[in-house]
Amino acid sequence: MDLWREAIIVAATIVAVLVPFLVVPELLERRGYNPRSAFVRAIVWASFLAIVLVPAAAVGYLFSITNPVEWLLGLGFLTIAILWDYYRLNPEKVPWLRSRT
């Protein structure tokens, strides 16, 4: 039984990454949106967070985290990941590089 549980966890992790970061931008690009735009990146991250956080809230995991430092670390790392993704796709919008030109 543990093997099936582990397989489900691996499959869910793969879906949580592939759907938002590969499928969603592709579908929006086919509808005419620029996959590098802030709108598409917002949809990508919103779908990723929904896939990850909705089940975590449904089973009560999010409400079991009571240490504020863990919340701050999680939000901080999430902010870094979102900004990294956005500026990686839009290097011309990096504030500290834009002032050099």
C-alpha positions as CSV (number, residue, x, y, z in Angstrom):
1,M,0.0,0.0,0.0
2,D,2.9,2.4,0.7
3,L,4.1,2.0,-2.9
4,W,0.8,3.2,-4.3
5,R,0.8,6.2,-1.9
6,E,4.3,7.1,-3.0
7,A,3.4,6.8,-6.6
8,I,0.4,9.1,-6.1
9,I,2.6,11.6,-4.4
10,V,5.1,11.6,-7.2
11,A,2.3,11.8,-9.8
12,A,0.7,14.7,-8.0
13,T,4.1,16.5,-7.8
14,I,4.7,16.1,-11.5
15,V,1.2,17.4,-12.3
16,A,1.6,20.3,-10.0
17,V,4.7,21.4,-11.9
18,L,3.9,20.4,-15.5
19,V,0.4,21.8,-15.7
20,P,1.0,25.3,-14.5
21,F,4.5,25.8,-16.0
22,L,4.1,24.0,-19.4
23,V,0.4,23.5,-20.2
24,V,-1.0,26.8,-19.1
25,P,1.5,29.1,-21.0
26,E,1.1,26.9,-24.1
27,L,-2.7,27.2,-24.0
28,L,-2.5,31.0,-23.4
29,E,0.0,31.4,-26.2
30,R,-2.3,29.6,-28.6
31,R,-5.0,32.1,-27.6
32,G,-2.8,35.0,-28.6
33,Y,-1.1,36.0,-25.3
34,N,2.6,36.5,-25.0
35,P,3.9,33.8,-22.6
36,R,6.4,36.2,-21.2
37,S,3.8,38.8,-20.2
38,A,2.9,39.6,-16.6
39,F,-0.7,38.4,-17.2
40,V,0.4,34.9,-18.3
41,R,2.9,34.6,-15.5
42,A,0.3,35.6,-13.0
43,I,-2.1,32.9,-14.3
44,V,0.8,30.4,-14.2
45,W,1.6,31.1,-10.6
46,A,-2.1,31.4,-9.5
47,S,-2.7,27.9,-11.0
48,F,0.4,26.5,-9.4
49,L,-0.6,27.9,-6.0
50,A,-4.2,26.6,-6.4
51,I,-3.0,23.1,-7.3
52,V,-0.7,23.1,-4.2
53,L,-2.5,25.1,-1.6
54,V,-6.1,24.0,-2.1
55,P,-5.5,20.4,-1.3
56,A,-3.2,21.4,1.6
57,A,-6.0,23.6,3.0
58,A,-8.6,20.9,2.4
59,V,-6.8,18.3,4.5
60,G,-6.0,20.9,7.2
61,Y,-2.2,21.0,6.7
62,L,-2.1,24.8,6.2
63,F,-4.0,25.4,9.5
64,S,-1.6,23.1,11.4
65,I,1.3,25.5,10.7
66,T,1.3,27.8,13.8
67,N,4.9,29.1,13.8
68,P,5.0,32.6,12.2
69,V,8.6,32.2,11.2
70,E,7.6,29.2,9.0
71,W,5.0,31.4,7.3
72,L,7.5,34.2,6.7
73,L,10.1,31.8,5.3
74,G,7.5,30.2,3.0
75,L,6.2,33.6,1.8
76,G,9.7,34.9,1.3
77,F,10.9,31.9,-0.7
78,L,7.7,32.0,-2.8
79,T,8.2,35.7,-3.5
80,I,11.8,35.0,-4.6
81,A,10.6,32.2,-6.9
82,I,8.0,34.4,-8.5
83,L,10.3,37.3,-9.1
84,W,13.0,34.9,-10.4
85,D,10.6,33.5,-12.9
86,Y,9.4,36.9,-14.1
87,Y,12.8,38.5,-14.4
88,R,14.3,35.4,-16.0
89,L,11.7,35.7,-18.8
90,N,11.9,39.5,-18.9
91,P,15.5,40.5,-18.4
92,E,14.9,44.0,-19.9
93,K,12.7,44.8,-16.8
94,V,15.3,44.0,-14.2
95,P,15.5,47.4,-12.2
96,W,19.2,47.3,-11.4
97,L,20.1,46.4,-15.0
98,R,17.7,48.9,-16.6
99,S,19.4,51.9,-15.0
100,R,22.7,51.0,-16.8
101,T,21.4,51.6,-20.3
